[in-house]
Amino acid sequence: MNIKNLNLIIAFLLIIISVISYYKFIKNNNKLNKVESFKIYYGSINDSILEDMKKYEMIIAEASHFQKKDVDKIKEKNSPILIGYLSVLEIGNWDKKILEKMDSENYLKVNEKKVFNEKYNNYLGDIGQESFRKLLISTLEERIISKGFDGVFLDTVDWINYYEKDKQLYIKLLQGYEALLKEIKIKFPNIYIIQNRGFGNLLNVSSKYIDGLLWENFKLQSPNDEIIRKQLTNVEKKKAISIFTVSFQNQLENQKLSKKLGWKYFKLENGSSFNKWQ
């Protein structure tokens, strides 16, 4: 083997080592990867619940129920990572503060009619509109960041993928979501971003910005779920994104599968919900 070929081999090996070291650094630097126990809770709080929260390494919560003093109360040594809930498309009918700030142009419209989720009685916001994104950012700052939360949980992202067949609208929503993620990263560079589902945009868009992903309604019982699992495993390795799971049925089976994949699982007790502390 001549010197030139040897140098090329050495250079190639150094590149591989550098890439591996880089991904290891990212993975070790993402504290979400060290989380083992977590809980999702959207209900009201009291002193007993706040004290109980300290038993977990991460809590995803509805931040509107918290005051800064509540966050300070559980922000002691070995306190949990606190992640505040924020819906990026659906506007909760209970969320009066956001509804009061919504202008007509902020609502998502299809065929000039506002999109309405009849199941949950919620309208959808148009994330493609800069004014609506500003409303989300201000809500994030006021409701979550100012209280001392460590990050944000972005929910209802799946709605973007429901419009894949409407190319013009789909691209608009996808670009709007990426613009939101960019602005969060710029304005709040030190917070964690966890996305709920939204598998369709994960690879090409959000994996560049998020630190974690929750697979709500986790189950691997169909060919499509198997495809998603492979995609997430690939993204997890390349981007060092931490994967969390929660199921509403077949708890033991899904918990075992999640553990096998190296993902963090939240077990909902029988009859429990995200609004009930147990």
C-alpha positions as CSV (number, residue, x, y, z in Angstrom):
1,M,0.0,0.0,0.0
2,N,1.5,3.4,-1.0
3,I,1.6,6.5,1.2
4,K,-1.2,8.2,-0.7
5,N,-3.7,5.4,-0.2
6,L,-2.7,5.1,3.5
7,N,-3.3,8.8,4.1
8,L,-6.7,8.5,2.4
9,I,-7.7,5.6,4.7
10,I,-6.5,7.5,7.8
11,A,-8.4,10.6,6.8
12,F,-11.5,8.5,6.2
13,L,-11.2,6.9,9.6
14,L,-10.7,10.3,11.3
15,I,-13.9,11.6,9.7
16,I,-15.9,8.5,10.9
17,I,-14.4,9.0,14.5
18,S,-15.3,12.7,14.4
19,V,-18.9,12.0,13.3
20,I,-19.3,9.3,16.0
21,S,-17.8,11.6,18.7
22,Y,-20.1,14.5,17.5
23,Y,-23.3,12.4,17.9
24,K,-22.1,11.0,21.2
25,F,-21.6,14.6,22.4
26,I,-25.0,15.7,21.3
27,K,-26.7,12.7,22.9
28,N,-24.8,13.2,26.2
29,N,-25.6,16.9,26.1
30,N,-29.3,16.3,25.8
31,K,-30.4,15.8,29.4
32,L,-33.7,14.3,28.2
33,N,-31.8,11.2,27.2
34,K,-31.1,10.6,30.9
35,V,-34.8,10.8,31.9
36,E,-36.2,7.4,33.0
37,S,-39.4,8.4,34.8
38,F,-41.8,11.0,33.5
39,K,-45.5,11.9,33.8
40,I,-48.0,13.9,31.7
41,Y,-50.5,15.9,33.8
42,Y,-52.8,18.7,32.6
43,G,-55.0,19.1,35.7
44,S,-54.9,21.6,38.5
45,I,-52.3,21.5,41.2
46,N,-52.0,21.7,45.0
47,D,-49.1,21.4,47.5
48,S,-49.5,17.7,47.7
49,I,-49.3,17.2,43.9
50,L,-46.3,19.6,43.7
51,E,-44.5,17.6,46.3
52,D,-45.3,14.4,44.5
53,M,-44.0,15.8,41.2
54,K,-40.5,15.6,42.7
55,K,-40.6,11.8,42.4
56,Y,-40.3,12.1,38.6
57,E,-37.4,13.2,36.4
58,M,-39.7,15.0,33.9
59,I,-43.2,16.4,34.1
60,I,-45.2,17.6,31.0
61,A,-47.9,19.9,32.5
62,E,-50.4,22.5,31.6
63,A,-48.5,25.6,32.7
64,S,-51.5,27.9,33.0
65,H,-52.3,26.1,36.3
66,F,-48.9,27.2,37.7
67,Q,-47.6,30.4,39.2
68,K,-43.9,31.1,39.4
69,K,-43.9,30.4,43.1
70,D,-45.2,26.9,42.3
71,V,-42.3,26.2,40.0
72,D,-39.9,27.6,42.5
73,K,-41.4,25.3,45.1
74,I,-40.4,22.1,43.2
75,K,-37.2,23.6,41.7
76,E,-34.9,22.1,44.4
77,K,-32.0,19.7,44.1
78,N,-32.8,16.8,41.8
79,S,-36.1,18.5,40.8
80,P,-37.9,17.3,37.7
81,I,-37.4,18.9,34.2
82,L,-40.7,20.9,33.8
83,I,-42.1,21.0,30.3
84,G,-45.1,23.3,29.6
85,Y,-48.0,22.4,27.2
86,L,-48.6,24.5,24.1
87,S,-51.1,23.6,21.4
88,V,-49.7,24.9,18.0
89,L,-52.8,24.4,15.8
90,E,-55.9,23.6,17.9
91,I,-57.2,26.4,20.1
92,G,-58.7,24.9,23.2
93,N,-62.2,26.1,23.9
94,W,-61.2,26.5,27.5
95,D,-58.3,28.8,26.7
96,K,-60.1,32.1,27.0
97,K,-56.8,34.2,27.1
98,I,-55.8,33.0,23.6
99,L,-59.3,33.1,22.2
100,E,-59.6,36.8,23.2
101,K,-56.5,37.6,21.2
102,M,-57.5,35.7,18.1
103,D,-58.3,37.8,15.0
104,S,-60.3,36.5,12.0
105,E,-57.1,36.0,10.0
106,N,-55.6,33.9,12.8
107,Y,-58.0,31.0,12.2
108,L,-57.3,28.3,9.7
109,K,-59.8,28.4,6.8
110,V,-60.5,25.8,4.1
111,N,-62.9,26.9,1.4
112,E,-63.3,30.2,3.3
113,K,-64.7,28.3,6.4
114,K,-62.9,28.1,9.7
115,V,-61.7,24.6,10.4
116,F,-63.4,23.1,13.5
117,N,-62.6,19.9,15.4
118,E,-66.0,18.6,16.3
119,K,-64.7,15.9,18.6
120,Y,-63.1,18.3,21.0
121,N,-65.1,21.4,20.1
122,N,-62.0,23.4,19.1
123,Y,-61.2,25.7,16.2
124,L,-57.8,25.6,14.5
125,G,-55.3,28.4,14.2
126,D,-53.4,29.2,11.0
127,I,-49.8,28.6,11.8
128,G,-48.9,29.8,8.3
129,Q,-49.9,33.3,9.5
130,E,-47.1,35.3,11.2
131,S,-49.6,37.1,13.5
132,F,-50.8,33.7,14.9
133,R,-47.2,32.6,15.4
134,K,-46.5,35.8,17.3
135,L,-49.5,35.0,19.5
136,L,-48.1,31.5,20.2
137,I,-44.6,32.9,21.0
138,S,-46.1,35.5,23.4
139,T,-48.2,32.8,25.1
140,L,-45.1,30.6,25.4
141,E,-43.1,33.4,27.0
142,E,-45.9,34.6,29.3
143,R,-47.3,31.2,30.3
144,I,-44.3,28.9,30.4
145,I,-40.9,30.7,30.2
146,S,-41.6,33.5,32.7
147,K,-42.6,30.9,35.3
148,G,-39.3,29.1,35.1
149,F,-40.3,26.0,33.1
150,D,-37.4,24.2,31.3
151,G,-39.1,23.6,28.0
152,V,-42.2,23.4,25.9
153,F,-44.4,20.5,24.7
154,L,-45.8,21.2,21.2
155,D,-49.1,19.5,20.7
156,T,-51.6,19.1,17.8
157,V,-48.8,19.1,15.3
158,D,-50.5,16.1,13.6
159,W,-53.0,18.5,11.9
160,I,-50.3,19.6,9.5
161,N,-50.0,16.1,8.0
162,Y,-53.8,15.8,7.6
163,Y,-53.5,18.3,4.7
164,E,-50.8,16.5,2.7
165,K,-53.1,16.1,-0.3
166,D,-53.8,19.8,-0.4
167,K,-50.2,20.7,-1.4
168,Q,-50.6,24.5,-1.3
169,L,-52.1,24.5,2.2
170,Y,-49.7,21.7,3.4
171,I,-46.6,23.6,2.4
172,K,-47.9,26.8,4.0
173,L,-48.6,25.0,7.3
174,L,-45.3,23.1,7.2
175,Q,-43.3,26.3,6.5
176,G,-45.2,28.1,9.2
177,Y,-44.4,25.4,11.7
178,E,-40.7,25.5,10.8
179,A,-40.7,29.3,11.2
180,L,-42.2,28.8,14.7
181,L,-39.5,26.3,15.6
182,K,-36.8,28.6,14.4
183,E,-38.1,31.6,16.3
184,I,-38.4,29.5,19.5
185,K,-34.8,28.4,19.1
186,I,-33.6,32.0,18.5
187,K,-35.6,33.6,21.3
188,F,-35.3,30.8,23.9
189,P,-32.1,28.9,22.9
190,N,-31.7,27.1,26.3
191,I,-35.1,25.5,26.6
192,Y,-36.1,21.9,25.6
193,I,-38.6,21.4,22.8
194,I,-40.6,18.2,22.7
195,Q,-43.0,17.5,19.9
196,N,-46.1,15.3,20.1
197,R,-46.4,12.9,17.2
198,G,-46.3,14.8,13.8
199,F,-44.3,11.9,12.2
200,G,-44.9,13.2,8.7
201,N,-42.8,16.4,9.3
202,L,-40.3,15.0,11.7
203,L,-37.6,13.9,9.2
204,N,-37.5,16.9,6.9
205,V,-38.4,19.7,9.3
206,S,-38.7,19.4,13.0
207,S,-35.8,17.0,13.7
208,K,-33.5,19.9,13.2
209,Y,-35.0,21.8,16.1
210,I,-36.5,19.5,18.7
211,D,-34.9,17.7,21.6
212,G,-37.6,15.1,22.2
213,L,-40.6,13.4,20.7
214,L,-43.7,11.9,22.4
215,W,-45.4,9.1,20.6
216,E,-48.9,9.5,22.1
217,N,-51.1,6.4,21.6
218,F,-48.0,4.3,21.1
219,K,-48.6,0.8,19.6
220,L,-46.9,-1.3,17.0
221,Q,-49.7,-3.4,15.6
222,S,-49.8,-2.4,12.0
223,P,-47.4,-2.1,9.0
224,N,-47.6,1.7,9.2
225,D,-46.6,1.7,12.9
226,E,-43.6,-0.5,12.0
227,I,-42.6,2.1,9.4
228,I,-42.8,4.9,12.0
229,R,-40.8,2.9,14.4
230,K,-38.0,2.5,11.9
231,Q,-38.1,6.2,11.1
232,L,-37.9,7.2,14.7
233,T,-35.1,4.8,15.5
234,N,-33.1,6.3,12.6
235,V,-33.9,9.9,13.7
236,E,-33.1,9.1,17.3
237,K,-29.6,7.8,16.3
238,K,-28.8,10.6,13.9
239,K,-30.2,13.6,15.7
240,A,-29.9,12.3,19.3
241,I,-33.6,13.0,19.9
242,S,-35.1,11.4,23.0
243,I,-38.2,9.3,22.4
244,F,-41.1,9.1,24.9
245,T,-44.2,6.9,24.6
246,V,-47.6,6.6,26.2
247,S,-50.4,4.2,25.4
248,F,-54.1,4.0,26.2
249,Q,-54.5,0.3,26.0
250,N,-52.3,-2.9,26.2
251,Q,-50.2,-1.2,28.8
252,L,-47.9,-4.0,29.8
253,E,-47.3,-5.1,26.2
254,N,-46.5,-1.6,25.0
255,Q,-44.4,-0.8,28.0
256,K,-42.3,-3.9,27.3
257,L,-41.9,-3.0,23.7
258,S,-41.0,0.6,24.4
259,K,-38.3,-0.5,26.9
260,K,-36.9,-3.0,24.3
261,L,-36.5,0.0,21.9
262,G,-34.8,2.0,24.6
263,W,-37.7,4.5,24.8
264,K,-39.2,6.1,27.9
265,Y,-42.7,4.9,28.7
266,F,-45.4,6.5,30.8
267,K,-47.9,4.0,32.1
268,L,-51.4,5.3,32.6
269,E,-53.2,3.5,35.4
270,N,-56.6,2.0,34.7
271,G,-59.2,4.6,34.4
272,S,-56.6,7.4,34.6
273,S,-56.2,10.3,32.3
274,F,-53.8,13.3,31.8
275,N,-56.2,15.3,34.0
276,K,-56.0,13.0,37.0
277,W,-53.1,12.8,39.3
278,Q,-52.5,9.3,40.6
